[in-house]
Amino acid sequence: MVSGLDILETMIGKFKGKNDTTQSEEIIMDKYNISQGALDNFSEIVSGIESDYGQNLINPNSTAKGIYQFTDAGFETAVQRTINLYESAGKDIPTWLTDAKKKDVSVMDLTSDQQKDLFFANLAQHPAKTMDLLKRFDQGDNSAGFDLFAKYHHTKGYESPTKEHAASFFGIEVD
């Protein structure tokens, strides 16, 4: 019998370009003392919720697309936040990121690692204390992971019809 973990690993392995720790992850691990395992786990959970682990990359009901389902406006914000994160850490801005600022580039033009870089930088540079929630998730608080997803990544938040679906990925029940 195939387990859910086997399916997850198979689906994750199909992402194009998924190999290395992203620059945003390295910055987050260094600055906030969050483990690589927590970052991997959180990004995998969110990719499962948002795009069925990269299998459903285009939302027919909005402009959301990609592994983490950035809307067009959200993509522009994430690109700028990623640039801001790199600059605040004294890192060089890679060409793919400066190219992403161009209006004819979308999240669909990026590799999975680049999308993951945007995903984490977008959270790290959010004005709210998102890294506190990610740290609590790293310490085993799955509700904190759900809150981080629902309040700061998924644009429809708690009122979305995906609330129960998302909670199940985090192994929690919601009211």
N, C-alpha and C positions, 0 to 999 in steps of 0.2 A: 504494500500500500504506500502511496506517495503522500508524504506529509506536507503540511502548509509551508514549512521551512524549505523543503526541497523545491516546491513551486516558486517560492520567493527567490531563492538563489538562482534558479533557472531564468526567471524573468529579469532579475537584476543583471545577470550576466549577458543578457541580450542588448543592454544599453550600448549605444555606440560611444566609443571613446572613454569608457569608464575604467580607469586604471589607478590614478594617483590621488593623493590627498590634494585638495585644492588650496590655493593661496588663502582664501577666506577661512577655510578650516584651520590652517596653520595659525593664522592670526587669532582666531577664536580660542584655539587650544592654549596658545601662549598667554593671551591676555586674561582669559576667564577660567583657565584651568579646567576645561571641559574635555573629556576623553574622546579619542577618535571613535571608539565603540559607540558612544552616545550619539555622536554626529552621524555615523553610518546608520545607526538604528533609526534615528529621527528622520533622516532623509529618505530611507527606504519606506518607512511607514507613510510619510506624506506622499511619496510617489505612488504608493499603492492606493491610497485614498483618491488622489487627484487624477491619475492617468492609468490605473491598473498596471503599475510598474512599467510605464512607457508604452503600453499597448494601445491606448486611446489618447492620442496626442492633440486632437482638435475637438473643442467643445462646440457642438453645432448651435448652442443657445447663447453664446457670448463670443467675445474675442479671445477668450482663454485658450492657451495652447502650450504644448511642451510637457515635459515630465512633471513639472510642478504647477502647471496651468496658470502661467502669468497672462493677465490681460494685456492688451497693447499698452495701455497707460501704466499698468503695473510693471511691465517690462522696462519702460523708459525710466521709471523710478528706481527699479532694481539696478539698472546699469549705472545710474548716477551714484547710488549708494555704494555700489561695488568700487567705483572709482574713488569715492570718499574714503572708504575703508582702507584701500591700498595706500592712498596718500597719507592717511593718518598713521599708518604703520611704517611709512618710509619706503614702500615698495614701488617698483616700476610698474607702470600701467602697460599691460600687454596689448599687442596689436588687435587681438580679437575683441578686446573691450572698447578700444577707441573706435574700431569698425562698427561695434554694436550701437554706438551713438548715432550712426547714420540712419536716416529715416527709412531706407529701403532694406534694413536688416531686421529680422524678427528672431524670437527665441528659437524658432525652428531651424535657424541657420547655425545654431550652436551645438557643440558636442554635449553629451550628458554631463561631463565634468564641468564644462563651462556653465551649464544650466545650474548645476549644484553650487558652483561658486557664487552665482547670482543669488540663489536661494538663501544661502547662509549669510552673505553680505547684506542682503536686504533685511534679514532679521536682525543682524548685529547692529546695523545702522538705524534701526527703527527708533523713534524718539522714546518709546516706552521701555521699560526694563525687561526686554525680551530675553536677555542673556541670563537673568535671574531664573526665569522659567526653564530655560534650557539646562541650567546648572541643576535645578531640582529634578528635572527629567533624568539627567546623568546620575543622580543619586537614587534613582528608582521610583520617583514620583510620576507615574504615568498620567495622572490627572493634570500635572503641570505641562506635560507634553501636549496633551489634548488642548489645554487652554492656549498654549503658544500657537498651535495650529489654528484653532477656531477664532481666536481674537486677532491674531497678527499676520496670518497668511491667507486663510480662506476668506474671501471678501464678503461672504454672506454670514459669517460668524455663527453664532449659536442658533439663529432662527432658520438656518438652512435645512432643507430636507435631508441633507447628508449628515446631520448631527449624530444620529444613532449609528450610521455606517462608519463615520469617522471614529466614534467612541469605541466601536468594536475593534478597530485596528490597534487602539491603545490598550485594549483589554479592560476597559472600564464601562460602567453603566452611567447613563445620564438621565436626568429627570425630564 
